């Protein structure tokens, strides 16, 4: 076992009722141990330093980001999704880099690993640590923690999130199949547990696809007619597109090995958003999901290029300049 995987994280659960806190601590340690084994199998170091289950989610995330001298203003509210957890790097008092996971206690419902929402949420957020460690290993600590905006850094980060969300969900599914058992003795899958608490990623995806054409067209028009400046345009369009592609990741993770997936892909491509914006670039992304033969850096580069082309179809281009990233705006593809 990788010695780094033996580090013991600080686990705090102040957002939970007092009568379940001890059980929660034991349950989280159980999940951490399961993920350590996965980390050894993947060759990814499980650099988890702290877990915080908080009833003041956004406030605590912003406080921790402020501790590492980062601008605060984190919001859980996104264009197409609502965040219920956050994983990010921190430094110990000794200067070592590790990861903290903050989870919104208000989303979990009654604590218990037999509660589908609780199990999938906590396990998903903890699993992100494995894949953040992959990027730390790939980039090196200096580049991984670097600040400052460049076109390359933006697109690399966006592509990483798309691939990570797929890989995290697939890893969560593998762990759940080992530790979550039904009354009849059969093991649960992530797909079954998501359905159990009413999560339908495909419906969320199609809702976003339905909104996309008008959303993009209106904001580009508002920019060209001076109703919106470039920062406002970027602040609207960039998260919308990225969140939509993350919904593709979640949907693919659940269904890519089922008969339902080809039908879902056809439906996506038949939407106006699929025809105008995603086009064949969606295939370039999906082909990299679960492809064990292609080195990760090569898969990342392909997704990076596909994401850039999708933004181009939405009318946005990116170029690194001396003081950051210049965003050019043209008419969206019709």
N, C-alpha and C positions, 0 to 999 in steps of 0.2 A: 504494500500500500504506500502511496505517496505520503511522505511525512507531513506535508502541508495539509493533507486531508484530515489529519488528526486534531487540528486546532479546534478548540471548544468555543462556540459562539456564546455571546451573552444573549439570553432569551428573556424578553420582558413582555408581559401581557396585561398592562394596566387598563386596556380598553375593554376587557372581559369582566363579567361578574366575578366577585371574589370566590364564590363557591365552585367555579370551574377552572380557576387559574392553575391549580396544581395539575389537574388532568391535561390542560392545554400545554403546559410546559413539557410534560411527558410525551404527549402526542407529537409535538414539534420536534423533540429530540429523536423520536422514532423516524420521522420523515427525513430529518437531517442525516441520520445514519444510513437510511436507504439510498439517499442521493450521494453519499460518500462512495458507496459501492459503484454506483453508476459513473461517478467521476473517474474512478480507477479504470473502468472498462473503456471509457471514452478517451482517457489520457488528459482529461481536463481537471485542473486542481480546483477543489471546492473551498475557495477562499472566503468562507462566510464568517464574519466577525460579530454580527449583531442581528437579531430579529426583534422587531417591535410591532406588537399588535395594538393599534391605537384607535381610540374613539375620536381623536382630533387629527385625522389623517393628513390633510393638507398643511395644517399648522406645524405638525411634527416634521414632515418632509422638508418644509421650508426652513425650519430651525436647524436641521442637520446639514442642509446645503449651505446655510449661512456659516456653520462651523468650519466648513472647508473654504470659506471666503468666496463663495459663488453667489452671483446675483440670485435673489429669491424671486418668487412670483409664480411658483409651481401651482398649476391647477389640474384637478382630476377630470375636469370637464373637457371633452374633446368634441370634434365635429361629428363623428359617427359612433363613438364609444365613450364609456365612462370608466376611468381607471380606478381600480380597487386595491392596487398595490404598486410599489415603486422599489426598484433595485438600483443601487448606485454605489460608487466607490467612496471610501473614506480612508483616512490615515489614522493609525494608532498613535498614541503618545510617543512611541519609539520610531515613528516614521514609516512603519510597514503599511503596505496597501492591502486593503481587504474590502469586503462588501457588506452593506447593510440592507436589510429587507424590511420595509414598512408596509403593514397590511391594515386596511380599513376594517376595523372591528364591526362597524355598522352594517357592513355588507354580508357578514358571515352567518347571521342568524344564530340559532342555538349552537353552542360549541359542541363538536363531536366529529370524529372521523367517519361516523356513520351518517353524517349530514353531508349530502353531496356537494352543496355549495361551499361549505366550510373546507372539505377535503380538497376539492379541485382548485379553489382559490389559493389556499396556503401552499399546496404542493407546486402549483404553477409559479408562484412568485419565488419560492426557494430554488426552483429549477433554473430560473434565469441566472443564478450565480454561476452555474456550470458554463453557460454560454458566454457570459461576460468574461469569464476566465479565458475562454477560447480567443476572444478579441485582444485581451491583455497580452496573451502569449504571442499572437500574430503581430501586433503593432509594437510591442515593447512599452514599458511603463511611461516613457517620456511622451510618445505620440498618443498613447491611450488617454493620458490625463491632460493633453494639450488643450489650450483654449484658443480662441481665434477662429474666424470663419473663412473657409475656402470652399470652392466648388467641390473639390475632391473629398474634403472631409464631410460636407453635407451629404453627398451622394453615397459615400461609404457608410455613413451612419444609417441612412434610410434603408439601404440594401441589407445591412446587418439586421435591422429590426424585422424586416420581412422574413428573412431566413430563420432568425432566432425564434420568432413566434411559432413557426411551423415546427422547428426542432424541439422547442420546449413542450409543445402539446404532445408530440409523439413520445417524448421521454416520459411525460406525466402519464400517458396512457400505459406505457410499459410498466411503470411503477404501480399504478392502480391495479393492473391485472395480477400483480403479485401480492398486494396487501389488502385489497378490498374484496370481501367475500359476501355473496348474497345468502339469504336464508337457506337456499337449497344447496349451498356449498360451492356453487359456480362463482367465478370471479367477474367482477364488474369490468366494464371498459369505460374509457373517458366519454365516448359517444353516449353510452347509456346513462352515465351520471349527469352529463350536460342536459340531456332530455329530461331527467328526473327533476331538475330545478328550473326547467323552462327556458334554457338557453338555446337559441336557434341562430347560430352564426350565419347560416345561409340566408335566412330572412333579413337579418340586419344588413348583409351584403347587398341583397337586391333592393332593399330600401335605399341604401346609399347610391347604388347605380341609377335608380330612378330619379334621384335628386340631382345627380352629377351634371347633366347637360345644362340645365337652367342655372345651377349654381355657378358653374364655370363661365358660361356666357354672360350672365348678369355682372359678375365681378370684373371681368375683362372690359365690358362695356363701361362700367362705372369708372374704371381706371382711365380709359381713353377719353371719357367726357369730364374728367377732373372731379368726379364725386368721391374718388378713392385714391389715396397716394400709394406708392409702391410698397411701403411697409405694411399698410393695411391690406393690400392685395395679397402679398406674400403670406401675411398672417392668417388669411382666410383660405387660400387655395392650397398652400403647401401642406398644412395639417389635414385638410379634407382628403387630398389624394393619398397621402401616406396612411391615414386611418383606413381608407377604403382598401388599400393593398394589404394591410394587416388583417382585415376581415377575410380577404382571399386566403391568407395564410391559415387562419383558424378553420375556415371551412374546408380547405384542402386537407389539413391534418386529420379531420374527422372522417372524411369521405373518400380520400384519394384511392383507397384500396377496396372500395365498394362499387357496386354496379351503379350507384347513384351519381358518381363523380362525372362520368362522360356527359350525362344529361345536364348536370349543373354547368359544366363548361359550355355546352351548346347554348344554354339559356343566357349565360353571361355574354357570350359573343353576339347574341341576337338582340341585346339591349342597345339603345342608342349610344349609351356610354361605351359599351363594348366595341361597337362599330367605329365610333369616332375617336376615342381616346386610347383604349387598351389595345385593340387590334391584335396583331400577332405578337406584340411585346408581352402579352399575358402568357402566351405559350412559353416564351423564353424564361419567364420567372418560374412557372409551374414545373418545367422540365428539370429545374435544379432542386426541387423539393425531394427529399428522400433519395437523392442520387449519391449512392455510396462510392461510385467509381470515380467521380470527378473531385479533385482536390478542392477543399473549401475556398481557397483563394481564387481559383478559377471560376467556381460557381458564383462567388461574390461579385466578381468582375462582370459576369454575364447579367446578373440581376441589376447591378449598378447601371449598366448601359441601357437595359430595358426601362428602368425607372426614369432615366434622363429623357428617353424618347417619349414616354408617356407624358411627362411634364411638357415636353415640346409640343405634343399634340394638344395640350391644354393652353398653349400660348406662352409658356414660360421657358426661358433659357437662362443658364447660369454661367458666369465667367468670373474667375478669381482676379481681383484687382488689388492694388496696394493696401486699401483700407477695408478689404473684406470681399464680398461677393456682389457683382453687378448682375441685376436681374433684368433681362430684356423681355419685352411683352409684345407679342404679335397676336393676330386673330387666331382663336382656337380652330382646330381642324374641323371641317364640316363633313 
